[in-house]
Amino acid sequence: MKLDLVFKNSTSDKGFDQSFFENVLQNAIEELKLEGNIEVSVNLVTENKIKSLNQKYRGKETTTDVLSFPMNPVYHLRLGYT
């Protein structure tokens, strides 16, 4: 099993770094007994940025804690994402 994590922190809070998320994901992979290659992208953004993304992708002009997107291109097309 190979974990490919892309991590970017665009906030002023540097309390959570890439190693934190690697550990969380490794534990989840082991607990769920996942196999194969796992690709995850984690982007920490400011409140203004998450509000903008929430408006763009969900039509909601509010902040949110998490936005997640499937990586399957067919699923994206079905939902109208490009």
Secondary structure, 3 states (H helix, E strand, C coil): CEEEEEEEECCCCCCCCHHHHHHHHHHHHHHHCCCCEEEEEEEECCHHHHHHHHHHHHCCCCCCCCCCCCCCHHHHHHHCCC
